[in-house]
Amino acid sequence: MVTTQRTDKRTHILNVAGKLFLEKGFAGTSMGDIAKAGAGSKGTLYTYFDSKEQLFEEYMRLEIRSRSTPVFDLPEEIDDTVSVLHDFGVRYLKLTTDPIVVEILRTVVAEAVRFPEISELFHEEGPHAGHVKLKAFLKRCTEQRHLVIDDIELAASQFNRLCQAQIMLDFLFGVRKAPTDEEIDHIVTEAVRVFMAAYGSVAEK
């Protein structure tokens, strides 16, 4: 019971803090602000977290993992490479333009110089973890002769960039709204077409 209560309290603190981090940024949010927002006294906060940095790191880790894990759930056996790549590309582009993910990224970039460990954690939990899984999938595709790829590291990066197009950066900089489902489908369809033209086996083209 005590363990459950501690877990519930920790989750509550993370939820309260997360909203403030997204609204005010990391630098603009203090432990006092988090306490006043309903997370408990400052003393209570420090019972669960050693610092604001640790609190933000855990919030970020949980948010990124919960959103990215299903995106990079790629099959072991591949029957239709085009369909799998298309479905993955749609999930990936939706992830990279998810408002919460983008706000976390903006916060990480803003604090990267002062707190490089935060940006390193974001990179490890997000882009790097996803890149590793995509590389493993493309390797399986190559081994199963669906694709012909010499440099899997490069090919994985190329596919991600093709899916992002210009939309991800424009959305990050706030110069456009999140893409519609129709836009995402069109961008990813073209990304897969270009990728398969470059790497598809004769049977897949």
Contact map, one row per residue, 1 for C-alpha under 8 A:
1111100000000000000000000000000000000000000000000000000000000000000000000000000000000000000000000000000000000000000000000000000000000000000000000000000000000000000000000000000000000000000000000000000000000
1111110000000000000000000000000000000000000000000000000000000000000000000000000000000000000000000000000000000000000000000000000000000000000000000000000000000000000000000000000000000000000000000000000000000
1111111000000000000000000000000000000000000000000000000000000000000000000000000000000000000000000000000000000000000000000000000000000000000000000000000000000000000000000000000000000000000000000000000000000
1111111100000000000000000000000000000000000000000000000000000000000000000000000000000000000000000000000000000000000000000000000000000000000000000000000000000000000000000000000000000000000000000000000000000
1111111110000000000000000000000000000000000000000000000000000000000000000000000000000000000000000000000000000000000000000000000000000000000000000000000000000000000000000000000000000000000000000000000000000
0111111111000000000000000000000000000000000000000000000000000000000000000000000000000000000000000000000000000000000000000000000000000000000000000000000000000000000000000000000000000000000000000000000000000
0011111111100000000000000000000000000000000000000000000000000000000000000000000000000000000000000000000000000000000000000000000000000000000000000000000000000000000000000000000000000000000000000000000000000
0001111111110000000000000000000000000000000000000000000000000000000000000000000000000000000000000000000000000000000000000000000000000000000000000000000000000000000000000000000000000000000000000000000000000
0000111111111000000000000000000000000000000000000000000000000000000000000000000000000000000000000000000000000000000000000000000000000000000000000000000000000000000000000000000000000000000000000000000000000
0000011111111100000000000000000000000000000000010000000000000000000000000000000000000000000000000000000000000000000000000000000000000000000000000000000000000000000000000000000000000000000000000000000000000
0000001111111110000000000000000000000000000000000000000000000000000000000000000000000000000000000000000000000000000000000000000000000000000000000000000000000000000000000000000000000000000000000000000000000
0000000111111111000000000000000000000010000000000000000000000000000000000000000000000000000000000000000000000000000000000000000000000000000000000000000000000000000000000000000000000000000000000000000000000
0000000011111111100000000000000001000011000010000000000000000000000000000000000000000000000000000000000000000000000000000000000000000000000000000000000000000000000000000000000000000000000000000000000000000
0000000001111111110000000000000000000000000000000000001001100000000000000000000000000000000000000000000000000000000000000000000000000000000000000000000000000000000000000000000000000000000000000000000000000
0000000000111111111000000000000000000000000000000000000000100000000000000000000000000000000000000000000000000000000000000000000000000000000000000000000000000000000000000000000000000000000000000000000000000
0000000000011111111100000000000001001110000000000000000000000000000000000000000000000000000000000000000000000000000000000000000000000000000000000000000000000000000000000000000000000000000000000000000000000
0000000000001111111110000000000001000010000000000000001100100000000000000000000000000000000000000000000000000000000000000000000000000000000000000000000000000000000000000000000000000000000000000000000000000
0000000000000111111111000000000000000000000000000000000100100000000000000000000000000000000000000000000000000000000000000000000000000000000000000000000000000000000000000000000000000000000000000000000000000
0000000000000011111111100000000000000000000000000000000000000000000000000000000000000000000000000000000000000000000000000000000000000000000000000000000000000000000000000000000000000000000000000000000000000
0000000000000001111111111000100001000000000000000000000000000000000000000000000000000000000000000000000000000000000000000000000000000000000000000000000000000000000000000000000000000000000000000000000000000
0000000000000000111111111101100000000000000000000000000100000000000000000000000000000000000000000000000000100000000000000000000000000000000000000000000000000000000000000000000000000000000000000000000000000
0000000000000000011111111100000000000000000000000000000000000000000000000000000000000000000000000001001100100000000000000000000000000000000000000000000000000000000000000000000000000000000000000000000000000
0000000000000000001111111000000000000000000000000000000000000000000000000000000000000000000000000000000000000000000000000000000000000000000000000000000000000000000000000000000000000000000000000000000000000
0000000000000000000111111111100000000000000000000000000000000000000000000000000000000000000000000000000000000000000000000000000000000000000000000000000000000000000000000000000000000000000000000000000000000
0000000000000000000111111111100000000000000000000000000000000000000000000000000000000000000000000000000000100000000000000000000000000000000000000000000000000000000000000000000000000000000000000000000000000
0000000000000000000011011111100000000000000000000000000100000000000000000000000000000000000000000000000000100010000000000000000000000000000000000000000000000000000000000000000000000000000000000000000000000
0000000000000000000000011111110000000000000000000000000000000000000000000000000000000000000000000000000000000010000000000000000000000000000000000000000000000000000000000000000000000000000000000000000000000
0000000000000000000010011111110000000000000000000000000000000000000000000000000000000000000000000000000000000000000000000000000000000000000000000000000000000000000000000000000000000000000000000000000000000
0000000000000000000110011111111011000000000000000000000000000000000000000000000000000000000000000000000000000000000000000000000000000000000000000000000000000000000000000000000000000000000000000000000000000
0000000000000000000000000011111111000000000000000001000000000000000000000000000000000000000000000000000000000000000000000000000000000000000000000000000000000000000000000000000000000000000000000000000000000
0000000000000000000000000000111111100000010010000001000000000000000000000000000000000000000000000000000000000000000000000000000000000000000000000000000000000000000000000000000000000000000000000000000000000
0000000000000000000000000000011111110000010000000000000000000000000000000000000000000000000000000000000000000000000000000000000000000000000000000000000000000000000000000000000000000000000000000000000000000
0000000000000000000000000000111111111000000000000000000000000000000000000000000000000000000000000000000000000000000000000000000000000000000000000000000000000000000000000000000000000000000000000000000000000
0000000000001001100100000000111111111111000000000000000000000000000000000000000000000000000000000000000000000000000000000000000000000000000000000000000000000000000000000000000000000000000000000000000000000
0000000000000000000000000000001111111111110010000000000000000000000000000000000000000000000000000000000000000000000000000000000000000000000000000000000000000000000000000000000000000000000000000000000000000
0000000000000000000000000000000111111111100000000000000000000000000000000000000000000000000000000000000000000000000000000000000000000000000000000000000000000000000000000000000000000000000000000000000000000
0000000000000001000000000000000011111110000000000000000000000000000000000000000000000000000000000000000000000000000000000000000000000000000000000000000000000000000000000000000000000000000000000000000000000
0000000000000001000000000000000001111111000000000000000000000000000000000000000000000000000000000000000000000000000000000000000000000000000000000000000000000000000000000000000000000000000000000000000000000
0000000000011001100000000000000001111111100010000000000000000000000000000000000000000000000000000000000000000000000000000000000000000000000000000000000000000000000000000000000000000000000000000000000000000
0000000000001000000000000000000001110111110110000000000000000000000000000000000000000000000000000000000000000000000000000000000000000000000000000000000000000000000000000000000000000000000000000000000000000
0000000000000000000000000000000000110011111110000000000000000000000000000000000000000000000000000000000000000000000000000000000000000000000000000000000000000000000000000000000000000000000000000000000000000
0000000000000000000000000000001100100001111111000000000000000000000000000000000000000000000000000000000000000000000000000000000000000000000000000000000000000000000000000000000000000000000000000000000000000
0000000000000000000000000000000000000000111111100000000000000000000000000000000000000000000000000000000000000000000000000000000000000000000000000000000000000000000000000000000000000000000000000000000000000
0000000000000000000000000000000000000001111111110000000000000000000000000000000000000000000000000000000000000000000000000000000000000000000000000000000000000000000000000000000000000000000000000000000000000
0000000000001000000000000000001000100011111111111000000000000000000000000000000000000000000000000000000000000000000000000000000000000000000000000000000000000000000000000000000000000000000000000000000000000
0000000000000000000000000000000000000000011111111110000000000000000000000000000000000000000000000000000000000000000000000000000000000000000000000000000000000000000000000000000000000000000000000000000000000
0000000000000000000000000000000000000000001111111100000000000000000000000000000000000000000000000000000000000000000000000000000000000000000000000000000000000000000000000000000000000000000000000000000000000
0000000001000000000000000000000000000000000111111100000000000000000000000000000000000000000000000000000000000000000000000000000000000000000000000000000000000000000000000000000000000000000000000000000000000
0000000000000000000000000000000000000000000011111111011000000000000000000000000000000000000000000000000000000000000000000000000000000000000000000000000000000000000000000000000000000000000000000000000000000
0000000000000000000000000000000000000000000001111111011000000000000000000000000000000000000000000000000000000000000000000000000000000000000000000000000000000000000000000000000000000000000000000000000000000
0000000000000000000000000000000000000000000001001111111000000000000000000000000000000000000000000000000000000000000000000000000000000000000000000000000000000000000000000000000000000000000000000000000000000
0000000000000000000000000000011000000000000000001111111100000000000000000000000000000000000000000000000000000000000000000000000000000000000000000000000000000000000000000000000000000000000000000000000000000
0000000000000000000000000000000000000000000000000011111110000000000000000000000000000000000000000000000000000000000001000000000000000000000000000000000000000000000000000000000000000000000000000000000000000
0000000000000000000000000000000000000000000000001111111111000000000000000000000000000000000000000000000000000000000000000000000000000000000000000000000000000000000000000000000000000000000000000000000000000
0000000000000100100000000000000000000000000000001111111111100000000000000000000000000000000000000000000000000000000000000000000000000000000000000000000000000000000000000000000000000000000000000000000000000
0000000000000000110010000100000000000000000000000001111111110000000000000000000000000000000000000000000000000000000000000000000000000000000000000000000000000000000000000000000000000000000000000000000000000
0000000000000000000000000000000000000000000000000000111111111000000000000000000000000000000000000000000000000000000001001000000000000000000000000000000000000000000000000000000000000000000000000000000000000
0000000000000100000000000000000000000000000000000000011111111100000000000000000000000000000000000000000000000000000000000000000000000000000000000000000000000000000000000000000000000000000000000000000000000
0000000000000110110000000000000000000000000000000000001111111110000000000000000000000000000000000000000000000000000000000000000000000000000000000000000000000000000000000000000000000000000000000000000000000
0000000000000000000000000000000000000000000000000000000111111111000000000000000000000000000000000000000100000000000000000100000000000000000000000000000000000000000000000000000000000000000000000000000000000
0000000000000000000000000000000000000000000000000000000011111111100000000000000000000000000000000000000000000000000000001100100000000000000000000000000000000000000000000000000000000000000000000000000000000
0000000000000000000000000000000000000000000000000000000001111111110000000000000000000000000000000000000000000000000000000000000000000000000000000000000000000000000000000000000000000000000000000000000000000
0000000000000000000000000000000000000000000000000000000000111111111000000000000000000000000000000000100000000000000000000000000000000000000000000000000000000000000000000000000000000000000000000000000000000
0000000000000000000000000000000000000000000000000000000000011111111100000000000000000000000000000000100000000000000000000100110000000000000000000000000000000000000000000000000000000000000000000000000000000
0000000000000000000000000000000000000000000000000000000000001111111110000000000000000000000000000000000000000000000000000000110000000000000000000000000000000000000000000000000000000000000000000000000000000
0000000000000000000000000000000000000000000000000000000000000111111111000000000000000000000000000000000000000000000000000000000000000000000000000000000000000000000000000000000000000000000000000000000000000
0000000000000000000000000000000000000000000000000000000000000011111111100000000000000000000000100000000000000000000000000000000000000000000000000000000000000000000000000000000000000000000000000000000000000
0000000000000000000000000000000000000000000000000000000000000001111111110000000000000000000000100000000000000000000000000000010001000000000000000000000000000000000000000000000000000000000000000000000000000
0000000000000000000000000000000000000000000000000000000000000000111111111000000000000000000000000000000000000000000000000000000000000000000000000000000000000000000000000000000000000000000000000000000000000
0000000000000000000000000000000000000000000000000000000000000000011111111000000000000000000000000000000000000000000000000000000000000000000000000000000000000000000000000000000000000000000000000000000000000
0000000000000000000000000000000000000000000000000000000000000000001111111000000000000001001100100000000000000000000000000000000000000000000000000000000000000000000000000000000000000000000000000000000000000
0000000000000000000000000000000000000000000000000000000000000000000111111100000000000001000000000000000000000000000000000000000001001100000000000000000000000000000000000000000000000000000000000000000000000
0000000000000000000000000000000000000000000000000000000000000000000011111110000000000000000000000000000000000000000000000000000000000000000000000000000000000000000000000000000000000000000000000000000000000
0000000000000000000000000000000000000000000000000000000000000000000000011111000000010001000000000000000000000000000000000000000000001100100000000000000000000000000000000000000000000000000000000000000000000
0000000000000000000000000000000000000000000000000000000000000000000000001111110000000000000000000000000000000000000000000000000000000000100000000000000000000000000000000000000000000000000000000000000000000
0000000000000000000000000000000000000000000000000000000000000000000000000111110000000000000000000000000000000000000000000000000000000000100100000000000000000000000000000000000000000000000000000000000000000
0000000000000000000000000000000000000000000000000000000000000000000000000011111000000000000000000000000000000000000000000000000000000000000100000000000000000000000000000000000000000000000000000000000000000
0000000000000000000000000000000000000000000000000000000000000000000000000011111110010000000000000000000000000000000000000000000000000000000010010000000000000000000000000000000000000000000000000000000000000
0000000000000000000000000000000000000000000000000000000000000000000000000000111110000000000000000000000000000000000000000000000000000000000000000000000000000000000000000000000000000000000000000000000000000
0000000000000000000000000000000000000000000000000000000000000000000000000000011111110000000000000000000000000000000000000000000000000000000000000000000000000000000000000000000000000000000000000000000000000
0000000000000000000000000000000000000000000000000000000000000000000000000000011111111000000000000000000000000000000000000000000000000000000010000100000000000000000000000000000000000000000000000000000000010
0000000000000000000000000000000000000000000000000000000000000000000000000000000111111100000000000000000000000000000000000000000000000000000000000000000000000000000000000000000000000000000000010001000000000
0000000000000000000000000000000000000000000000000000000000000000000000000000000111111110000000000000000000000000000000000000000000000000000000000000000000000000000000000000000000000000000000000000000000000
0000000000000000000000000000000000000000000000000000000000000000000000000100010111111111000000000000000000000000000000000000000000000000000000000000000000000000000000000000000000000000000000000000000000000
0000000000000000000000000000000000000000000000000000000000000000000000000000000011111111100000000000000000000000000000000000000000000000000000000000000000000000000000000000000000000000000000010000000000000
0000000000000000000000000000000000000000000000000000000000000000000000000000000001111111110000000000000000000000000000000000000000000000000000000000000000000000000000000000000000000000000110010000000000000
0000000000000000000000000000000000000000000000000000000000000000000000000000000000111111111000000000000000000000000000000000000000000000000000000000000000000000000000000000000000000000000000000000000000000
0000000000000000000000000000000000000000000000000000000000000000000000110100000000011111111100000000000000000000000000000000000000000000000000000000000000000000000000000000000000000000000000000000000000000
0000000000000000000000000000000000000000000000000000000000000000000000000000000000001111111110000000000000000000000000000000000000000000000000000000000000000001001000000000000000000000000100000000000000000
0000000000000000000000000000000000000000000000000000000000000000000000000000000000000111111111000000000000000000000000000000000000000000000000000000000000000000000000000000000000000001100100000000000000000
0000000000000000000000000000000000000000000000000000000000000000000000100000000000000011111111100000000000000000000000000000000000000000000000000000000000000000000000000000000000000000000000000000000000000
0000000000000000000000000000000000000000000000000000000000000000000000100000000000000001111111110000000000000000000000000000000000000000000000000000000000000000001000000000000000000000000000000000000000000
0000000000000000000000000000000000000000000000000000000000000000000000000000000000000000111111111000000000000000000000000000000000000000000000000000000000000000001100010000000000000001000000000000000000000
0000000000000000000000000000000000000000000000000000000000000000000000000000000000000000011111111100000000000000000000000000000000000000000000000000000000000000000000000000000000000001000000000000000000000
0000000000000000000000000000000000000000000000000000000000000000001100100000000000000000001111111100100000000000000000000000000000000000000000000000000000000000000000000000000000000000000000000000000000000
0000000000000000000000000000000000000000000000000000000000000000000000000000000000000000000111111100110000000000000000000000000000000000000000000000000000000000000100010000000000000000000000000000000000000
0000000000000000000000000000000000000000000000000000000000000000000000000000000000000000000011111110110000000000000000000000000000000000000000000000000000000000000000010011000001100000000000000000000000000
0000000000000000000000000000000000000000000000000000000000000000000000000000000000000000000001111111110000000000000000000000000000000000000000000000000000000000000000000000000001000000000000000000000000000
0000000000000000000000000000000000000000000000000000000000000000000000000000000000000000000000001111111000000000000000000000000000000000000000000000000000000000000000000000000000000000000000000000000000000
0000000000000000000001000000000000000000000000000000000000000000000000000000000000000000000000000111111100000000000000000000000000000000000000000000000000000000000000000000000000000000000000000000000000000
0000000000000000000000000000000000000000000000000000000000000011000000000000000000000000000000111111111110000000000000000000000000000000000000000000000000000000000000000000000000000000000000000000000000000
0000000000000000000000000000000000000000000000000000000000000000000000000000000000000000000000011111111111000000000000000000000000000000000000000000000000000000000000000001000000000000000000000000000000000
0000000000000000000001000000000000000000000000000000000000000000000000000000000000000000000000000011111111100000000000000000000000000000000000000000000000000000000000000000000000000000000000000000000000000
0000000000000000000001000000000000000000000000000000000000010000000000000000000000000000000000000001111111110000000000000000000000000000000000000000000000000000000000000000000000000000000000000000000000000
0000000000000000000000000000000000000000000000000000000000000000000000000000000000000000000000000000111111111000000000000100000000000000000000000000000000000000000000000000000000000000000000000000000000000
0000000000000000000000000000000000000000000000000000000000000000000000000000000000000000000000000000011111111100000000000000000000000000000000000000000000000000000000000001000000000000000000000000000000000
0000000000000000000011001100000000000000000000000000000000000000000000000000000000000000000000000000001111111110000000000000000000000000000000000000000000000000000000000000000000000000000000000000000000000
0000000000000000000000000000000000000000000000000000000000000000000000000000000000000000000000000000000111111111000001100100000000000000000000000000000000000000000000000000000000000000000000000000000000000
0000000000000000000000000000000000000000000000000000000000000000000000000000000000000000000000000000000011111111000000100000000000000000000000000000000000000000000000000000000000000000000000000000000000000
0000000000000000000000000000000000000000000000000000000000000000000000000000000000000000000000000000000001111111100000000000000000000000000000000000000000000000000000000000000000000000000000000000000000000
0000000000000000000000000110000000000000000000000000000000000000000000000000000000000000000000000000000000111111111101100000000000000000000000000000000000000000000000000000000000000000000000000000000000000
0000000000000000000000000000000000000000000000000000000000000000000000000000000000000000000000000000000000011111111111100000000000000000000000000000000000000000000000000000000000000000000000000000000000000
0000000000000000000000000000000000000000000000000000000000000000000000000000000000000000000000000000000000000111111100000000000000000000000000000000000000000000000000000000000000000000000000000000000000000
0000000000000000000000000000000000000000000000000000000000000000000000000000000000000000000000000000000000000011111100000000000000000000000000000000000000000000000000000000000000000000000000000000000000000
0000000000000000000000000000000000000000000000000000000000000000000000000000000000000000000000000000000000000011111111100000000000000000000000000000000000000000000000000000000000000000000000000000000000000
0000000000000000000000000000000000000000000000000000000000000000000000000000000000000000000000000000000000000011111111110000000000000000000000000000000000000000000000000000000000000000000000000000000000000
0000000000000000000000000000000000000000000000000000000000000000000000000000000000000000000000000000000000000001001111111000000000000000000000000000000000000000000000000000000000000000000000000000000000000
0000000000000000000000000000000000000000000000000000100010000000000000000000000000000000000000000000000000010011001111111100000000000000000000000000000000000000000000000000000000000000000000000000000000000
0000000000000000000000000000000000000000000000000000000000000000000000000000000000000000000000000000000000011011001111111110000000000000000000000000000000000000000000000000000000000000000000000000000000000
0000000000000000000000000000000000000000000000000000000000000000000000000000000000000000000000000000000000000000000111111111000000000000000000000000000000000000000000000000000000000000000000000000000000000
0000000000000000000000000000000000000000000000000000000010001000000000000000000000000000000000000000000000000000000011111111100000000000000000000000000000000000000000000000000000000000000000000000000000000
0000000000000000000000000000000000000000000000000000000000011001000000000000000000000000000000000000000010010000000001111111111000000000000000000000000000000000000000000000000000000000000000000000000000000
0000000000000000000000000000000000000000000000000000000000000000000000000000000000000000000000000000000000000000000000111111111110000000000000000000000000000000000000000000000000000000000000000000000000000
0000000000000000000000000000000000000000000000000000000000000000000000000000000000000000000000000000000000000000000000011111111110000000000000000000000000000000000000000000000000000000000000000000000000000
0000000000000000000000000000000000000000000000000000000000001001100000000000000000000000000000000000000000000000000000001111111110000000000000000000000000000000000000000000000000000000000000000000000000000
0000000000000000000000000000000000000000000000000000000000000001100100000000000000000000000000000000000000000000000000000111111111000000000000000000000000000000000000000000000000000000000000000000000000000
0000000000000000000000000000000000000000000000000000000000000000000000000000000000000000000000000000000000000000000000000111111111100000000000000000000000000000000000000000000000000000000000000000000000000
0000000000000000000000000000000000000000000000000000000000000000000000000000000000000000000000000000000000000000000000000011111111110000000000000000000000000000000000000000000000000000000000000000000000000
0000000000000000000000000000000000000000000000000000000000000000000000000000000000000000000000000000000000000000000000000011111111111000000000000000000000000000000000000000000000000000000000000000000000000
0000000000000000000000000000000000000000000000000000000000000000000100010000000000000000000000000000000000000000000000000000011111111100000000000000000000000000000000000000000000000000000000000000000000000
0000000000000000000000000000000000000000000000000000000000000000000000000000000000000000000000000000000000000000000000000000001111111110000000000000000000011000000000000000000000000000000000000000000000000
0000000000000000000000000000000000000000000000000000000000000000000000000000000000000000000000000000000000000000000000000000000111111111000000000000000000000000000000000000000000000000000000000000000000000
0000000000000000000000000000000000000000000000000000000000000000000000010100000000000000000000000000000000000000000000000000000011111111100000000000000000000000000000000000000000000000000000000000000000000
0000000000000000000000000000000000000000000000000000000000000000000000010100000000000000000000000000000000000000000000000000000001111111110000000000000000010000000000000000000000000000000000000000000000000
0000000000000000000000000000000000000000000000000000000000000000000000000000000000000000000000000000000000000000000000000000000000111111111000000000000110010000000000000000000000000000000000000000000000000
0000000000000000000000000000000000000000000000000000000000000000000000000000000000000000000000000000000000000000000000000000000000011111111100000000000000000000000000000000000000000000000000000000000000000
0000000000000000000000000000000000000000000000000000000000000000000000000111000000000000000000000000000000000000000000000000000000001111111110000000000000000000000000000000000000000000000000000000000000000
0000000000000000000000000000000000000000000000000000000000000000000000000000000000000000000000000000000000000000000000000000000000000111111111000010000100010000000000000000000000000000000000000000000000000
0000000000000000000000000000000000000000000000000000000000000000000000000000000000000000000000000000000000000000000000000000000000000011111111100000000100000000000000000000000000000000000000000000000000000
0000000000000000000000000000000000000000000000000000000000000000000000000001100000000000000000000000000000000000000000000000000000000001111111110000000000000000000000000000000000000000000000000000000000000
0000000000000000000000000000000000000000000000000000000000000000000000000000010010000000000000000000000000000000000000000000000000000000111111111110000000000000000000000000000000000000000000000000000000000
0000000000000000000000000000000000000000000000000000000000000000000000000000000000000000000000000000000000000000000000000000000000000000011111111111100000000000000000000000000000000000000000000000000000000
0000000000000000000000000000000000000000000000000000000000000000000000000000000000000000000000000000000000000000000000000000000000000000001111111100000000000000000000000000000000000000000000000000000000000
0000000000000000000000000000000000000000000000000000000000000000000000000000010000000000000000000000000000000000000000000000000000000000000111111110000000000000000000000000000000000000000000000000000000000
0000000000000000000000000000000000000000000000000000000000000000000000000000000000000000000000000000000000000000000000000000000000000000000011111111000000000000000000000000000000000000000000000000000010000
0000000000000000000000000000000000000000000000000000000000000000000000000000000010000000000000000000000000000000000000000000000000000000000011111111000000000000000000000000000000000000000000000000000110110
0000000000000000000000000000000000000000000000000000000000000000000000000000000000000000000000000000000000000000000000000000000000000000010011011111100000000000000000000000000000000000000000000001001110010
0000000000000000000000000000000000000000000000000000000000000000000000000000000000000000000000000000000000000000000000000000000000000000000001001111110000000000000000000000000000000000000000000000001110000
0000000000000000000000000000000000000000000000000000000000000000000000000000000000000000000000000000000000000000000000000000000000000000000001000011111100100000000000000000000000000000000000000000001000000
0000000000000000000000000000000000000000000000000000000000000000000000000000000000000000000000000000000000000000000000000000000000000000000000000001111100000000000000000000000000000000000000000000000000000
0000000000000000000000000000000000000000000000000000000000000000000000000000000000000000000000000000000000000000000000000000000000000000000000000000111111100000000000000000000000000000000000000000000000000
0000000000000000000000000000000000000000000000000000000000000000000000000000000000000000000000000000000000000000000000000000000000000010011000000000111111110000000000000000000000000000000000000000000000000
0000000000000000000000000000000000000000000000000000000000000000000000000000000000000000000000000000000000000000000000000000000000000010000000000000001111111000000000000000000000000000000000000000000000000
0000000000000000000000000000000000000000000000000000000000000000000000000000000000000000000000000000000000000000000000000000000000000000000000000000001111111100000000000000000000000000000000000000000000000
0000000000000000000000000000000000000000000000000000000000000000000000000000000000000000000000000000000000000000000000000000000000000000000000000000101111111110000000000000000000000000000000000000000000000
0000000000000000000000000000000000000000000000000000000000000000000000000000000000000000000000000000000000000000000000000000000000100110010000000000000111111111000000000000000000000000000000000000000000000
0000000000000000000000000000000000000000000000000000000000000000000000000000000000000000000000000000000000000000000000000000000000100000000000000000000011111111100000000000000000000000000000000000000000000
0000000000000000000000000000000000000000000000000000000000000000000000000000000000000000000000000000000000000000000000000000000000000000000000000000000001111111110000000000000000000000000000000000000000000
0000000000000000000000000000000000000000000000000000000000000000000000000000000000000000000000000000000000000000000000000000000000000000000000000000000000111111111000000000000000000000000000110010000000000
0000000000000000000000000000000000000000000000000000000000000000000000000000000000000000100000000000000000000000000000000000000000000000000000000000000000011111111100000000000000000000000000000000000000000
0000000000000000000000000000000000000000000000000000000000000000000000000000000000000000000000000000000000000000000000000000000000000000000000000000000000001111111110000000000000000000000000000000000000000
0000000000000000000000000000000000000000000000000000000000000000000000000000000000000000000000000000000000000000000000000000000000000000000000000000000000000111111110000000000000000000000100100000000000000
0000000000000000000000000000000000000000000000000000000000000000000000000000000000000000100110000000000000000000000000000000000000000000000000000000000000000011111110000000000000000000001100100000000000000
0000000000000000000000000000000000000000000000000000000000000000000000000000000000000000000010010000000000000000000000000000000000000000000000000000000000000001111111110000000000000000000000000000000000000
0000000000000000000000000000000000000000000000000000000000000000000000000000000000000000000000000000000000000000000000000000000000000000000000000000000000000000111111110000000000000000001000000000000000000
0000000000000000000000000000000000000000000000000000000000000000000000000000000000000000000000000000000000000000000000000000000000000000000000000000000000000000000111111100000000000000000000000000000000000
0000000000000000000000000000000000000000000000000000000000000000000000000000000000000000000000000000000000000000000000000000000000000000000000000000000000000000000111111110000000100000000000000000000000000
0000000000000000000000000000000000000000000000000000000000000000000000000000000000000000000010011000000000000000000000000000000000000000000000000000000000000000000111111111000000000000000000000000000000000
0000000000000000000000000000000000000000000000000000000000000000000000000000000000000000000000000000000000000000000000000000000000000000000000000000000000000000000001111111100000000000000000000000000000000
0000000000000000000000000000000000000000000000000000000000000000000000000000000000000000000000000000000000000000000000000000000000000000000000000000000000000000000001111111111100000000000000000000000000000
0000000000000000000000000000000000000000000000000000000000000000000000000000000000000000000000001000000000000000000000000000000000000000000000000000000000000000000000111111111111000000000000000000000000000
0000000000000000000000000000000000000000000000000000000000000000000000000000000000000000000000001000010001000000000000000000000000000000000000000000000000000000000000011111111000000000000000000000000000000
0000000000000000000000000000000000000000000000000000000000000000000000000000000000000000000000000000000000000000000000000000000000000000000000000000000000000000000000001111111000000000000000000000000000000
0000000000000000000000000000000000000000000000000000000000000000000000000000000000000000000000000000000000000000000000000000000000000000000000000000000000000000000000000111111110000000000000000000000000000
0000000000000000000000000000000000000000000000000000000000000000000000000000000000000000000000000000000000000000000000000000000000000000000000000000000000000000000000000111111110000000000000000000000000000
0000000000000000000000000000000000000000000000000000000000000000000000000000000000000000000000000000000000000000000000000000000000000000000000000000000000000000000000000110011111000000000000000000000000000
0000000000000000000000000000000000000000000000000000000000000000000000000000000000000000000000000000000000000000000000000000000000000000000000000000000000000000000000000010011111100000000000000000000000000
0000000000000000000000000000000000000000000000000000000000000000000000000000000000000000000000001100000000000000000000000000000000000000000000000000000000000000000000000010000111110000000000000000000000000
0000000000000000000000000000000000000000000000000000000000000000000000000000000000000000000000001000000000000000000000000000000000000000000000000000000000000000000000100000000011111111000000000000000000000
0000000000000000000000000000000000000000000000000000000000000000000000000000000000000000000000000000000000000000000000000000000000000000000000000000000000000000000000000000000001111111000000000000000000000
0000000000000000000000000000000000000000000000000000000000000000000000000000000000000000000000000000000000000000000000000000000000000000000000000000000000000000000000000000000000111111100000000000000000000
0000000000000000000000000000000000000000000000000000000000000000000000000000000000000000000000000000000000000000000000000000000000000000000000000000000000000000000000000000000000111111110000000000000000000
0000000000000000000000000000000000000000000000000000000000000000000000000000000000000000000000000000000000000000000000000000000000000000000000000000000000000000000000000000000000111111111000000000000000000
0000000000000000000000000000000000000000000000000000000000000000000000000000000000000000010011000000000000000000000000000000000000000000000000000000000000000000000000000000000000111111111100000000000000000
0000000000000000000000000000000000000000000000000000000000000000000000000000000000000000010000000000000000000000000000000000000000000000000000000000000000000000000000000000000000001111111110000000000000000
0000000000000000000000000000000000000000000000000000000000000000000000000000000000000000000000000000000000000000000000000000000000000000000000000000000000000000000000000000000000000111111111000000000000000
0000000000000000000000000000000000000000000000000000000000000000000000000000000000000000000000000000000000000000000000000000000000000000000000000000000000000000001010000000000000000011111111100000000000000
0000000000000000000000000000000000000000000000000000000000000000000000000000000000000100110000000000000000000000000000000000000000000000000000000000000000000000011000000000000000000001111111110000000000000
0000000000000000000000000000000000000000000000000000000000000000000000000000000000000100000000000000000000000000000000000000000000000000000000000000000000000000000000000000000000000000111111111000000000000
0000000000000000000000000000000000000000000000000000000000000000000000000000000000000000000000000000000000000000000000000000000000000000000000000000000000000000000000000000000000000000011111111100000000000
0000000000000000000000000000000000000000000000000000000000000000000000000000000000000000000000000000000000000000000000000000000000000000000000000000000000000010011000000000000000000000001111111110000000000
0000000000000000000000000000000000000000000000000000000000000000000000000000000001001100000000000000000000000000000000000000000000000000000000000000000000000010000000000000000000000000000111111111000000000
0000000000000000000000000000000000000000000000000000000000000000000000000000000000000000000000000000000000000000000000000000000000000000000000000000000000000000000000000000000000000000000011111111100000000
0000000000000000000000000000000000000000000000000000000000000000000000000000000000000000000000000000000000000000000000000000000000000000000000000000000000000000000000000000000000000000000001111111110000000
0000000000000000000000000000000000000000000000000000000000000000000000000000000000000000000000000000000000000000000000000000000000000000000000000000000000000010000000000000000000000000000000111111111100000
0000000000000000000000000000000000000000000000000000000000000000000000000000000001000000000000000000000000000000000000000000000000000000000000000010000000000000000000000000000000000000000000011111111100011
0000000000000000000000000000000000000000000000000000000000000000000000000000000000000000000000000000000000000000000000000000000000000000000000000000000000000000000000000000000000000000000000001111111100001
0000000000000000000000000000000000000000000000000000000000000000000000000000000000000000000000000000000000000000000000000000000000000000000000000000000000000000000000000000000000000000000000000111111100000
0000000000000000000000000000000000000000000000000000000000000000000000000000000000000000000000000000000000000000000000000000000000000000000000000011100000000000000000000000000000000000000000000011111110000
0000000000000000000000000000000000000000000000000000000000000000000000000000000000000000000000000000000000000000000000000000000000000000000000000111000000000000000000000000000000000000000000000011111111111
0000000000000000000000000000000000000000000000000000000000000000000000000000000000000000000000000000000000000000000000000000000000000000000000001111000000000000000000000000000000000000000000000000001111111
0000000000000000000000000000000000000000000000000000000000000000000000000000000000000000000000000000000000000000000000000000000000000000000000000000000000000000000000000000000000000000000000000000000111111
0000000000000000000000000000000000000000000000000000000000000000000000000000000000000000000000000000000000000000000000000000000000000000000000000100000000000000000000000000000000000000000000000000000111111
0000000000000000000000000000000000000000000000000000000000000000000000000000000010000000000000000000000000000000000000000000000000000000000000000110000000000000000000000000000000000000000000000001000111111
0000000000000000000000000000000000000000000000000000000000000000000000000000000000000000000000000000000000000000000000000000000000000000000000000000000000000000000000000000000000000000000000000001100111111
